[in-house]
Amino acid sequence: MGFEPGPTVIEQPVAAIGAQAMRPLYERIAHPGQPVRKVTLSGRAVRRGSS
């Protein structure tokens, strides 16, 4: 099923999301007393014909 015109989407850094998800898990195992960190990653809008 295609969309004409193509929809505008938010591109997400999937590999970086995976890496950032695993890093705190490893840190938590190695240092259980450490506080939880908040990580924010940037996406970008990909404009297509629908915008």
WOHU-V599530 format. One record per backbone hydrogen bond with DSSP energy under -0.5 kcal/mol. CO is the residue of the C=O (numbers start at 0). NH is the residue of the N-H. E is the energy in kcal/mol with one decimal. If there is no record, write none. Layout:
BEGIN
((CO;NH;E) (CO;NH;E))
END
This chain:
BEGIN
((5;49;-1.9) (8;10;-0.6) (8;45;-3.3) (10;43;-1.7) (11;13;-1.9) (12;16;-2.4) (13;17;-2.2) (14;18;-2.3) (15;19;-2.9) (16;20;-1.6) (17;21;-1.7) (18;22;-2.2) (19;23;-0.8) (20;24;-0.7) (21;25;-2.3) (22;26;-2.5) (23;27;-2.5) (24;28;-2.0) (25;29;-2.4) (26;30;-2.7) (30;33;-1.8) (43;10;-3.2) (44;46;-0.7) (45;8;-1.9) (47;50;-1.5))
END
